[in-house]
Amino acid sequence: MSILRSNYYDHPDGEDAFGKIVATNRYAVAAGLAWSTVDVLTLSKPQGYLPTLGRFAYNTGPLMGMATAFTLTTLAATNARGKDDKINYFLGGFAAGGVFGAWKHNHVAGLCAGLFLGLAGVIKKMSIEQGWEFFPEPPTHQYGGVNVAANDWTITAERPKNWTAKVETEA
């Protein structure tokens, strides 16, 4: 299995630190690049290539740091405590909030983000333990389309095949 295709739950908690870091950082990079694009195009509007790359690094780097802090703290807490439970995920979320606070130079924002991310980690761990989806998959089928009312033929009878209009002419 390729290391870039590893998932967070391929191995039990407390094992395969590098694979778990890669798995969490894939989401952080995707979110960071998406937010950086919005930031560059609508908010900061840097002029030139280097300032634009700087904004991308400014936004994506701390998100990767938050993902890595969550993963490493969760693994360290699992190994230190010898238990695989919700407290480890709360501590990981709190560590990620600490990175957020350092990024924003605001300890109150870091504390609030840590509490929020810690609770999100506890809810995620509960979803894994109890077998329900934290973010369920969207349905893969669709009924209708953009303009459903214009194309809905369910009420009318099927037209006969090879139908042509009968034109009567008066002689």
Steps between C-alpha positions, in 0.01 A plus 500: 500500500630843410573726794320789326179296485500406868194577709492602863322186613713249306689425824386515864554820695852526638660335193629616157565863582629593155204347316255679729682832454483460123129415522411806708725734305329410171182659634694795643673568168170480310327737745802731508523527123127561470499769767820655362339527157200681649732721704721593204213568264260685731662616824872578494547539119883487497683644201758265346604138522702507821236675714239259363714199589560660839126520565461136398778402742358725774162325483597142415800458732317554831217270392757229435652577839160464664444163331844379604453624858169315525648178364817502709322599820237230452769238435712614795200506736393153385846358561558686829160416649478152355134558413319569175215730600342842450743687728783446251296664224408789731868557578585484128232756418622722780857483362371598156323796661830601658661512156208711379548745789872530424420559132257781583714639787197478727489263797125545548435394140730201557310401813162528329624313193654234725172446683305486174745266326529285813124455512496426127767236562291343777195489272709344222634234738144428616394456137780249445421307820123494444507443124320809367629744242632840609475626140277258309561435132267691269262295288649399168176510303279787400141507393414772252724783407528876513160563342303198615153639429573563132615141440255307716302264274375263772139625489452485124465182298791372297496621141469229237822412321555636146232759561450766237249780479203431282430801291160514336464720201170614360446448129 
